[in-house]
């Protein structure tokens, strides 16, 4: 995949980012999530946990369906972990 546009983050819309993501194959999309984790795990304080909470809080039905579908393909032990983490809150 190639991008022939010079941008600043301020002018990249969520829709444009989604189009770029959707054009990726499965490996590239997986690598994208790995790259997000590599960045986010370095955030101070609650970091990614806090951001994940905010994403979930603001998610509309389309976002929720996307997250649910992705999560539904996780191994059973990951789903159990998610269920247990939710039970703690």
VOBA-1610 file (N, C-alpha, C; in pm, whole numbers, padded with zeros to 5 digits, always signed):
BEGIN
Unk+00084-00117+00000Unk+00000+00000+00000Unk+00089+00123+00000Unk+00048+00226-00072Unk+00124+00350-00069Unk+00029+00467-00051Unk+00079+00570+00013Unk+00004+00692+00033Unk+00084+00803-00033Unk+00023+00875-00125Unk+00090+00982-00196Unk+00037+01118-00154Unk+00028+01138-00024Unk-00027+01262+00028Unk+00056+01305+00146Unk+00098+01430+00147Unk+00166+01484+00263Unk+00060+01551+00348Unk+00050+01508+00472Unk-00057+01557+00558Unk-00001+01593+00695Unk-00077+01671+00765Unk-00054+01686+00908Unk-00170+01613+00973Unk-00149+01567+01093Unk-00253+01492+01162Unk-00381+01572+01172Unk-00369+01703+01183Unk-00487+01789+01198Unk-00580+01785+01078Unk-00530+01751+00960Unk-00621+01751+00845Unk-00660+01611+00799Unk-00620+01510+00871Unk-00660+01373+00840Unk-00788+01342+00916Unk-00894+01316+00843Unk-01022+01290+00909Unk-01033+01142+00947Unk-01120+01110+01041Unk-01143+00969+01074Unk-01187+00889+00952Unk-01265+00950+00864Unk-01311+00880+00744Unk-01193+00848+00651Unk-01099+00941+00636Unk-00981+00917+00553Unk-00894+00807+00613Unk-00875+00812+00743Unk-00797+00709+00810Unk-00864+00573+00795Unk-00996+00569+00807Unk-01071+00444+00790Unk-01055+00390+00647Unk-01057+00478+00547Unk-01038+00434+00409Unk-00900+00372+00390Unk-00797+00434+00448Unk-00663+00379+00439Unk-00656+00243+00508Unk-00715+00233+00626Unk-00716+00108+00700Unk-00791-00001+00622Unk-00907+00034+00565Unk-00988-00063+00492Unk-00917-00113+00365Unk-00828-00033+00310Unk-00754-00074+00190Unk-00641-00171+00222Unk-00607-00185+00349Unk-00500-00275+00391Unk-00550-00420+00389Unk-00456-00513+00375Unk-00494-00653+00390Unk-00489-00690+00538Unk-00525-00812+00570Unk-00533-00855+00710Unk-00401-00840+00785Unk-00290-00874+00720Unk-00160-00862+00787Unk-00127-00716+00817Unk-00153-00629+00721Unk-00127-00486+00743Unk-00216-00430+00854Unk-00341-00473+00858Unk-00431-00427+00964Unk-00384-00478+01100Unk-00341-00603+01104Unk-00286-00658+01229Unk-00162-00580+01271Unk-00075-00550+01175Unk+00046-00471+01204Unk+00010-00332+01255Unk-00098-00275+01202Unk-00145-00145+01249Unk-00178-00150+01398Unk-00256-00252+01438Unk-00291-00264+01580Unk-00167-00289+01666Unk-00073-00365+01614Unk+00052-00387+01687Unk+00128-00256+01704Unk+00127-00173+01600Unk+00195-00043+01608Unk+00126+00050+01707Unk-00008+00046+01710Unk-00082+00126+01809Unk-00039+00084+01949Unk-00033-00047+01974Unk+00006-00095+02106Unk+00149-00052+02139Unk+00240-00061+02043Unk+00379-00021+02067Unk+00389+00124+02110Unk+00306+00208+02053Unk+00303+00349+02093Unk+00231+00369+02226Unk+00113+00310+02237Unk+00026+00336+02351Unk+00080+00280+02482Unk+00154+00170+02478Unk+00204+00113+02603Unk+00307+00203+02670Unk+00356+00303+02597Unk+00453+00397+02653Unk+00386+00522+02712Unk+00255+00535+02695Unk+00185+00652+02745Unk+00189+00652+02898Unk+00204+00769+02958Unk+00211+00774+03104Unk+00075+00751+03171Unk+00080+00723+03298Unk-00042+00708+03376Unk-00127+00592+03328Unk-00257+00614+03321Unk-00350+00510+03280Unk-00340+00480+03131Unk-00283+00571+03055Unk-00249+00549+02916Unk-00357+00485+02831Unk-00322+00371+02771Unk-00413+00305+02679Unk-00541+00261+02748Unk-00533+00221+02872Unk-00654+00180+02945Unk-00753+00297+02951Unk-00704+00414+02984Unk-00789+00532+02991Unk-00843+00568+02852Unk-00757+00561+02749Unk-00801+00591+02614Unk-00905+00490+02567Unk-00885+00362+02599Unk-00982+00258+02562Unk-01117+00285+02625Unk-01115+00327+02750Unk-01239+00361+02819Unk-01309+00476+02746Unk-01234+00576+02706Unk-01291+00692+02638Unk-01348+00651+02501Unk-01276+00568+02428Unk-01326+00519+02299Unk-01458+00446+02320Unk-01463+00356+02416Unk-01586+00280+02443Unk-01700+00371+02487Unk-01669+00470+02566Unk-01771+00563+02614Unk-01833+00642+02500Unk-01751+00679+02402Unk-01797+00763+02292Unk-01844+00684+02169Unk-01829+00553+02171Unk-01858+00471+02054Unk-02007+00473+02018Unk-02033+00494+01889Unk-02170+00482+01840Unk-02195+00336+01801Unk-02314+00307+01751Unk-02349+00168+01719Unk-02254+00107+01615Unk-02211+00185+01516Unk-02118+00133+01415Unk-01984+00097+01477Unk-01933+00183+01564Unk-01805+00155+01631Unk-01817+00032+01720Unk-01926+00022+01793Unk-01947-00092+01882Unk-01954-00222+01801Unk-02025-00220+01689Unk-02036-00340+01605Unk-01899-00380+01551Unk-01817-00282+01512Unk-01683-00311+01463Unk-01598-00376+01571Unk-01600-00320+01689Unk-01522-00373+01801Unk-01572-00512+01840Unk-01703-00530+01847Unk-01759-00660+01883Unk-01720-00768+01782Unk-01728-00734+01653Unk-01694-00832+01549Unk-01548-00872+01559Unk-01461-00775+01575Unk-01319-00806+01590Unk-01296-00891+01714Unk-01354-00851+01824Unk-01336-00925+01950Unk-01392-01066+01943Unk-01498-01085+01865Unk-01561-01218+01858Unk-01469-01323+01795Unk-01365-01279+01727Unk-01271-01372+01664Unk-01147-01398+01749Unk-01144-01343+01868Unk-01032-01370+01959Unk-01042-01511+02015Unk-00929-01567+02056Unk-00932-01699+02121Unk-01016-01694+02250Unk-01069-01808+02289Unk-01158-01818+02405Unk-01094-01761+02531Unk-00964-01785+02552Unk-00901-01734+02674Unk-00899-01580+02677Unk-00890-01519+02561Unk-00895-01372+02557Unk-01036-01322+02587Unk-01136-01391+02535Unk-01274-01354+02564Unk-01304-01370+02713Unk-01250-01475+02774Unk-01268-01494+02919Unk-01203-01382+02995Unk-01084-01338+02950Unk-01014-01228+03016Unk-01096-01100+03006Unk-01152-01075+02886Unk-01234-00955+02866Unk-01356-00959+02959Unk-01421-01075+02966Unk-01539-01088+03052Unk-01503-01066+03199Unk-01390-01119+03242Unk-01348-01102+03380Unk-01312-00957+03408Unk-01247-00891+03314Unk-01211-00750+03333Unk-01337-00664+03342Unk-01437-00696+03260Unk-01562-00623+03266Unk-01636-00644+03396Unk-01626-00763+03451Unk-01693-00793+03577Unk-01634-00715+03693Unk-01505-00677+03680Unk-01439-00601+03786Unk-01486-00458+03791Unk-01539-00408+03681Unk-01579-00266+03674Unk-01722-00245+03711
//
